[in-house]
């Protein structure tokens, strides 16, 4: 990993995992996400990212499971709500899906 200092924190792991998902570096993303879950198992963010990971890998059932886990941990965490809504309601897979990584501030 390029920035080990940044990776020593929960937020650092999430940030690097998001970058890895965006660049489709699945192995690195998975390692960072699972490390983040170990650090803070009650946080919704890593479960949301793991849902994205599974969705990108074509495993919709597992993606839904992790989006639901993120939602169960924090029903106010909007990225998981949006990703769960999309994967549960979209039947036109030709549409481009914009994943909500949860790394942007919410507009009220």
Secondary structure by P-SEA (a helix, b strand, c coil): cccccccccaaaaaaaaaaaaaacaaaaaaaaaaaaaaaccccaaaaaaaaaaaaaaccaaaaaaaaaaaaaacccaaaaaaaaaaaacccccccccccccccccccc
